Amino acid sequence: MNANLLDTPRRAVAGLVILLVVAGVITGTALSQRTASPAPASVSPSAFSAERAERHLAEFAREPRPLGSSANARTERYLAGELRAAGLSVEVQHAVGVRSADGMAAFGRVDNIVATMPGTDPSGTVVLAAHHDSSAMGPGAADDGAAVAAMLETVRALRTGDRMRNDVVLLITDGEEDGLLGAEAFVREHPLGSRGGVVLNFEARGVSGPSLMFETSRNNARLVDLFNDTAPHPRGDSSMVEVYRALPNNTDFTVFADAGFSGLNFAYIEGAARYHTAGDSLANLDRGSVQHHGENMLALARALGGTDLRTMTTGHDNSYFDLVGLKVSYPNGLVWPLAVLALLLVALLTWLARRRELTTVGRVALAAGSAVVPLVVAFGLGQLVWLVLTWVRPSYDTAGGLLHRPALFNVAVMVAATAALLAWYLLLRRRLGPVALTIGGLTWHALLGVVCAAYAPGAAFLFTAPALLATLGAGVALLVNKPRWSVAALAVGSIAASALLPYFGYMVFGAVGLALAGVGAVFAVLFGLLLLPAVELLLPEPQPRPRTATAIPAAALVAAAALVAANLAIDQPDAANPAPTHLAYVLNADTGKATWVSAEQTPGEWTATYVDSTETGALPKGYQRGELWTGPAPAIEADGPEVTDVTKKGDRITFHVRSPRRATSITLRLNTPITEATAQTNGTTQVTTTVTGTREDTWPSEIRFRDLPPEGVTITVRTTGPTVALTAIDETRGLPPLPGTTPRPPTTTASPRDDGDLTAVARTYTL
């Protein structure tokens, strides 16, 4: 019962041939997923040019432009002026946007730019969307300046041709970084927001990489087909859509989709260590990513602008992916039949192997059941790598696992996963046999395909396609019983797995970083389960004893440890790749005491010159959110926020809050839960939102207002409790230049956390 799928005297050669095919497919897939090449300004006027777009980007993406900043206002004026100069009808929508989350309501004054190119015979509206504000920590050249610049270049290219059938609206929102505030105000108050249409939203979560179509509205079949047929370099697959739908992350597209728009969402995600930091700059932006964004935008704008948008609706989603250059797309109605077919083929292969007396059903069942061990161990090893990294270098934790140079760390995780897989295979090879272990691995993929069919149908192809092709390959190898044809069958059977799983694992590492390294390790084992026939051909016969077999996975673990050590030596912080730090200055206006505050897990060398304790007693009530390091600081002369005109009617409390020092951002924390919050400023419509749940690791309720006007804002909350305490915290960007302080070293940068690199002044009131 320990026979192989393939009997050949040239075992090693056969195994190498299969692995060479695997390597070739992986390489070809990687090359096919590259970004576009940037086009120079000399390219045809009707084409998109990253160089031309960059001229706009240089005008507004050299400094941070958060909501309420002077840079934000200058950007708005520049963009509106350029769109008017291009001949578009331009309106700037002034409104207050709102978003609610658990225990929190976020408000902000926004300035959305709405520019329209009227169509000749509209069947609907095509909306090109991006946001012009940036994170407070960086100039936002990628997020989302590049998309905004691409919109201006797209308008220029569109104007070289005839007018299109449909209205095309350029919506450049404000306040995205503070909670999708501009998009919310647009769909709630603007006439176009209630009209619906097809929206193409463009984002960034890094500074490089291909423009991925990673999210769609429901019933996406026609839009997906249009994208694959129209875009010059279509990138993205339906697994990304399913994964993103399951995550708590949001973009403006979320607001548009909830409001009834159909559409597609695009982003590039490589170089994510620079996301929301000073590194999101023109110097680090990949012009190929700008080109890719722009090519997608221009091609789809032309296609949608000229089609009958009423025909773009369908009653179903499509599964779609790229298989060695072949675009595969089919209705999700086929997902279940394909998943069941894969499971039936695995059962048929088991029957065939049993009939050939190569294994038994019991052995296959034991092999499939025991395969959970390498999966669990690989996940644990991946997370162990992350724990070791954060212990040796705590700044990695501050970075959230998104590192500048993670390549060898990623390889180390995959090598550790390989060690787990080989240990399982070599220890059970003698007991269960190679055929049982191979079919056991195929069983996992077939079962995962069924699970995905039930809960994430767009991702089922990741497992169903490899299971189908690999099972067919193994079956042919058994039936033909001719070495050359059997090797060819096994090699062809590995193509789907090689094209899909390594690339998905690569995307996992890029999207979530090493903080969830165990997820990437699991996909490495799942891929390895489908390569077991090739692995078997490379192993010696007779089969080594268990003690000898442990030497191979042990060597792999040593190699993984060496890779981790090597990457730690390479990845030293420098000016080009700085380590993130977190520091804020907090003045308690009630006591006159000031405190340096840091949320770093272990303060770095520079941060440690300010904080040395975990004592938080001097902080304003309700300020602390999670574990903090603190240190005494000199007090600056500053008045705390003023809360006046307090009235109570039933369970509603109304008050007015302003910042005497003219801070443009204020955070209010309450010691009781709230169920509703309302905000109103002079000249704007009163805005109300429902609030559910409570905040974690701080007081239960929080209200934020960004771009606070000098005269302040009137807030109404619904809450209960005999005594309601409110701590008002006004915030200005940057740390105060106090005597004895040292500037941040060039090898460090402010972390993306929104309560860092600021001066906060707080005062507590009893309402």
Secondary structure, 3 states (H helix, E strand, C coil): CCCCCCCCCCHHHHHHHHHHHHHHHHHHHHHHCCCCCCCCCCCCCCCCCHHHHHHHHHHHCCCCCCCCCHHHHHHHHHHHHHHHHCCCEEEEEEEEEEEEECCEEEEEEEEEEEEEECCCCCCCEEEEEEECCCCCCCCCHHHHHHHHHHHHHHHHHHCCCCCCCCEEEEEEECCCCCCCHHHHHHHHHCHHHHCCCEEEEEEECCCECCCEEEEECCCCHHHHHHHHHHCCCCCCCHHHHHHHHHCCCCCHHHHHHHCCCEEEEEEECECHHHCCCCCCCCCCCCHHHHHHHHHHHHHHHHHHHCCCHHHHCCCCCEEEEEECCEEEEEEHHHHHHHHHHHHHHHHHHHHHHHHCCCCCHHHHHHHHHHCHHHHHHHHHHHHHHHHHHHHHCCHHHHCCCCCCCCHHHHHHHHHHHHHHHHHHHHHHHHHHCHHHHHHHHHHHHHHHHHHHHHHCHHHCHHHHHHHHHHHHHHHHHHHHCCHHHHHHHHHHHCHHHHHHHHHHHHHHHHHHHHHHHHHHHHHHHHHHHCCHHHHHHHCCCCCCCHHHHCHHHHHHHHHHHHHHHHHHHHCCCCCCCCEEECCEEEEECCCCEEEEEECCCCCCCCHHHCCCECCCCCCCCCCCCCCCEEEEECCCCCCCCEEEEEEEECCEEEEEEECCCCCCEEEEEECCCEEEEEEECCCCCCEEEECCCCCCCCCCEEEEEECCCCCCEEEEEEECCCCCEEEEEEEEECCCCCCCCCCCCCCEEECCCCCCCEEEEEEEEEC
